[in-house]
Amino acid sequence: MRRKIAVFGGTFNPIHHGHLRLALDLVQQVSFDQMRLVPCHIPMHREDPSVASRRRARMVELAIAGSPTLTLDTCELERGSASYSVDTLAQLRAEQGGEASISLIMGLDAYLGLMRWHRWEELLQLGHLVVVDRPGYQMPKSGPLADFDREHGAATKVLEQASHGFVVHLDIRALDISATEIRTLTAQGLSTRYLLPEAVRHYIAERGLYGAGDPVDKTY
């Protein structure tokens, strides 16, 4: 069978249970052989994260320790330049060869801005796009993106049948957890327990990230 690899990129500032549960749900629903979590080094579509990429990568590493299918991929850190998904897919395609099915995971909110992405036209030459629907966002019924989506849209089984070239939409429950909320709570000295893995909470507290004060709260 064709090997199926997923690329799930993000600033992960910090990684939390919303990211992790979505990654696991995707693995279970699509039967990906591997889910690569790729911390963004220098994001081009949002503010520079307040925490260095090596520390964000370390938090991902701590969060997925022991997972058989979730893997940390530091390719964007190693490149040391602006983080573009097309470069990440090209690098992975060169490593995996032409037969592997490679999927770039993105939320519908990101997909709506696809045509503003760097060299977006090349993405389907390198892999598939797996779009996770998000509350509050809807596909347009007409226009360039709607035409692109109709032309390339396919059912999930295409990820086994082809190595690249299609757009698959999935309706997967996402936990309503926000990295912004976690940073705000941390800065206010409030508990973030149950929002992110304990190993990540400890790492944040020990290094005073996001304005963390006391090591780790003992009262919640």
Backbone torsions as a table, in degrees:
resi	resn	phi	psi	omega
1	MET	NA	151.2	-179.9
2	ARG	-66.8	131.8	178.2
3	ARG	-71.7	131.9	-176.8
4	LYS	-112.8	119.6	-178.1
5	ILE	-120.7	134.3	178.4
6	ALA	-112.1	144.0	176.8
7	VAL	-115.5	116.7	-178.3
8	PHE	-118.6	99.8	-177.5
9	GLY	-98.3	161.2	177.6
10	GLY	173.2	167.7	175.8
11	THR	-73.4	-29.6	-178.9
12	PHE	49.1	60.9	-170.3
13	ASN	-122.5	66.4	1.7
14	PRO	-99.4	169.2	172.2
15	ILE	-65.9	143.9	-177.6
16	HIS	-142.5	-178.8	-175.3
17	HIS	-66.2	-24.4	175.4
18	GLY	-63.2	-46.4	176.5
19	HIS	-60.6	-47.8	-172.2
20	LEU	-68.0	-41.0	-179.9
21	ARG	-67.5	-39.3	177.6
22	LEU	-62.9	-44.1	179.1
23	ALA	-59.9	-44.1	-179.5
24	LEU	-67.7	-41.5	177.5
25	ASP	-60.2	-39.8	178.1
26	LEU	-64.1	-43.6	178.1
27	VAL	-59.6	-43.6	-176.6
28	GLN	-73.1	-37.0	-176.7
29	GLN	-76.9	-36.6	-174.5
30	VAL	-103.0	-12.4	-176.5
31	SER	61.9	43.8	173.0
32	PHE	-62.6	141.0	174.8
33	ASP	-75.1	-28.4	-178.6
34	GLN	-153.5	137.7	175.4
35	MET	-116.1	112.3	-178.4
36	ARG	-95.4	118.3	175.2
37	LEU	-90.5	119.6	-171.8
38	VAL	-116.2	99.7	176.1
39	PRO	-64.4	133.0	178.9
40	CYS	-73.4	134.0	179.5
41	HIS	-83.5	-60.9	177.1
42	ILE	-126.3	98.0	-177.7
43	PRO	-69.1	142.8	-177.6
44	MET	-103.5	-10.6	-175.2
45	HIS	-115.8	11.4	177.7
46	ARG	-157.2	173.8	-179.6
47	GLU	-60.8	151.5	173.7
48	ASP	-60.2	130.2	177.8
49	PRO	-60.6	151.5	-179.4
50	SER	-77.4	-11.3	-177.9
51	VAL	-117.1	135.9	-176.7
52	ALA	-59.7	150.0	-175.6
53	SER	-61.4	-33.5	-179.1
54	ARG	-66.2	-33.5	177.9
55	ARG	-74.6	-37.8	176.6
56	ARG	-64.8	-37.2	176.6
57	ALA	-65.8	-39.1	178.3
58	ARG	-63.1	-38.2	177.9
59	MET	-64.9	-38.3	175.5
60	VAL	-62.1	-45.0	180.0
61	GLU	-58.1	-44.1	178.6
62	LEU	-65.2	-39.1	-175.7
63	ALA	-67.0	-34.4	-173.3
64	ILE	-105.7	9.6	-179.5
65	ALA	-53.6	128.2	178.4
66	GLY	88.9	-5.4	179.8
67	SER	-77.5	132.6	-179.9
68	PRO	-77.3	-18.9	-174.7
69	THR	-120.0	-20.6	179.0
70	LEU	-91.6	128.0	-173.6
71	THR	-131.3	139.2	173.8
72	LEU	-81.2	131.3	175.7
73	ASP	-124.1	115.4	-175.8
74	THR	-100.5	25.2	-174.9
75	CYS	-59.4	-36.2	-177.5
76	GLU	-72.5	-31.6	174.7
77	LEU	-68.4	-41.9	-177.0
78	GLU	-67.6	-32.6	176.7
79	ARG	-67.4	-33.2	173.8
80	GLY	72.8	12.8	-179.0
81	SER	-122.6	-172.4	177.4
82	ALA	-55.9	142.1	-175.7
83	SER	-90.3	112.0	176.4
84	TYR	-120.8	131.2	-177.7
85	SER	-60.6	-34.4	-178.6
86	VAL	-63.0	-36.7	178.2
87	ASP	-69.6	-38.2	179.0
88	THR	-65.7	-43.6	177.4
89	LEU	-64.4	-40.5	-179.9
90	ALA	-62.9	-41.3	179.1
91	GLN	-65.6	-43.3	-179.9
92	LEU	-67.2	-39.1	178.3
93	ARG	-63.0	-40.6	178.4
94	ALA	-63.8	-35.7	179.7
95	GLU	-73.5	-39.1	-170.9
96	GLN	-93.3	-15.1	-178.3
97	GLY	83.9	-178.3	-171.8
98	GLY	-81.3	-15.5	-173.5
99	GLU	-87.5	-28.9	-176.5
100	ALA	-64.1	142.3	173.7
101	SER	-88.7	119.3	-177.9
102	ILE	-116.7	129.2	-177.8
103	SER	-124.0	131.2	173.5
104	LEU	-94.8	120.7	-179.0
105	ILE	-87.1	134.1	175.3
106	MET	-150.4	151.8	174.7
107	GLY	-78.0	158.7	179.5
108	LEU	-60.3	-33.1	178.6
109	ASP	-60.4	-40.7	177.2
110	ALA	-70.7	-39.5	-178.9
111	TYR	-61.8	-34.2	179.7
112	LEU	-62.3	-24.5	177.4
113	GLY	-103.0	16.4	-173.8
114	LEU	-52.2	-41.0	-172.3
115	MET	-75.5	1.7	170.7
116	ARG	-100.3	-1.8	-178.8
117	TRP	-74.6	153.0	177.1
118	HIS	-63.7	120.9	177.1
119	ARG	50.7	43.9	-175.9
120	TRP	-62.9	-27.6	-178.0
121	GLU	-64.5	-19.9	-177.4
122	GLU	-87.8	-11.4	-173.0
123	LEU	-59.0	-45.1	-177.4
124	LEU	-75.3	-10.6	172.1
125	GLN	-77.1	-17.3	-175.4
126	LEU	-109.7	-25.3	-176.9
127	GLY	-168.7	-169.5	174.1
128	HIS	-99.3	163.0	169.1
129	LEU	-111.4	123.5	175.0
130	VAL	-108.6	113.0	-172.9
131	VAL	-104.2	121.9	179.9
132	VAL	-96.2	118.8	-179.7
133	ASP	-62.5	145.6	-179.3
134	ARG	-131.4	141.0	179.1
135	PRO	-57.6	138.1	177.8
136	GLY	90.3	-3.5	-179.8
137	TYR	-124.3	140.6	-179.9
138	GLN	-137.1	146.8	174.5
139	MET	-68.8	140.2	174.2
140	PRO	-68.2	150.2	-180.0
141	LYS	-84.6	-16.9	179.4
142	SER	-146.5	169.6	179.4
143	GLY	107.5	176.4	-175.1
144	PRO	-58.2	-42.6	-178.5
145	LEU	-68.4	-40.9	177.9
146	ALA	-60.9	-40.6	178.4
147	ASP	-65.6	-44.8	178.2
148	PHE	-59.3	-43.6	-177.5
149	ASP	-65.4	-41.9	179.3
150	ARG	-66.5	-37.4	-178.0
151	GLU	-67.6	-36.7	-171.9
152	HIS	-111.0	-3.6	-177.4
153	GLY	-66.1	144.6	-179.8
154	ALA	-156.9	167.1	177.5
155	ALA	-79.4	165.8	-174.2
156	THR	-57.1	-33.9	-175.7
157	LYS	-61.0	-17.9	179.7
158	VAL	-64.7	-23.5	-179.5
159	LEU	-66.8	-21.7	173.8
160	GLU	-89.3	-27.5	-172.7
161	GLN	-86.7	-26.4	-175.0
162	ALA	-134.9	152.3	-178.8
163	SER	-83.9	-21.3	-175.2
164	HIS	-166.2	172.6	167.1
165	GLY	106.2	-1.4	-174.0
166	PHE	-129.6	160.9	175.6
167	VAL	-115.3	125.9	-179.7
168	VAL	-120.0	127.2	176.5
169	HIS	-99.5	134.6	178.3
170	LEU	-127.4	139.1	176.4
171	ASP	-103.3	97.7	-176.8
172	ILE	-121.8	134.8	178.4
173	ARG	-61.8	131.2	176.2
174	ALA	-115.9	134.2	176.2
175	LEU	-67.9	136.1	-176.4
176	ASP	-83.5	74.4	179.4
177	ILE	-124.5	136.8	-176.0
178	SER	-120.7	131.7	175.0
179	ALA	-62.6	-34.5	177.0
180	THR	-61.0	-43.3	178.5
181	GLU	-62.0	-42.1	179.8
182	ILE	-62.9	-42.8	179.1
183	ARG	-64.4	-40.4	-179.6
184	THR	-65.4	-47.0	178.6
185	LEU	-59.8	-41.9	-179.8
186	THR	-62.2	-45.9	-179.4
187	ALA	-63.6	-29.6	-179.7
188	GLN	-86.8	-0.2	-179.6
189	GLY	75.3	19.2	-179.6
190	LEU	-97.4	161.2	-174.4
191	SER	-73.1	140.3	172.2
192	THR	-114.4	14.9	179.5
193	ARG	-56.6	140.2	178.9
194	TYR	76.6	-3.2	175.6
195	LEU	-92.8	-23.6	-177.8
196	LEU	-150.4	163.5	-177.7
197	PRO	-60.0	146.3	-178.3
198	GLU	-60.0	-37.4	179.5
199	ALA	-61.7	-35.8	178.7
200	VAL	-73.1	-40.6	177.0
201	ARG	-58.1	-44.6	-179.8
202	HIS	-64.3	-42.1	-179.8
203	TYR	-60.6	-44.6	179.4
204	ILE	-60.8	-45.2	-177.7
205	ALA	-67.8	-43.5	-177.0
206	GLU	-63.5	-30.6	-177.9
207	ARG	-103.5	2.5	177.4
208	GLY	64.3	32.1	-179.7
209	LEU	-73.4	150.9	177.5
210	TYR	58.6	26.9	178.8
211	GLY	79.9	18.2	179.4
212	ALA	-60.9	137.4	179.9
213	GLY	-103.4	-91.3	-179.1
214	ASP	-61.7	151.5	-176.0
215	PRO	-47.5	-73.2	177.3
216	VAL	-146.8	133.3	-174.8
217	ASP	-60.8	144.2	-178.5
218	LYS	-110.6	0.4	-169.1
219	THR	-107.4	-5.5	-176.6
220	TYR	-118.1	NA	NA
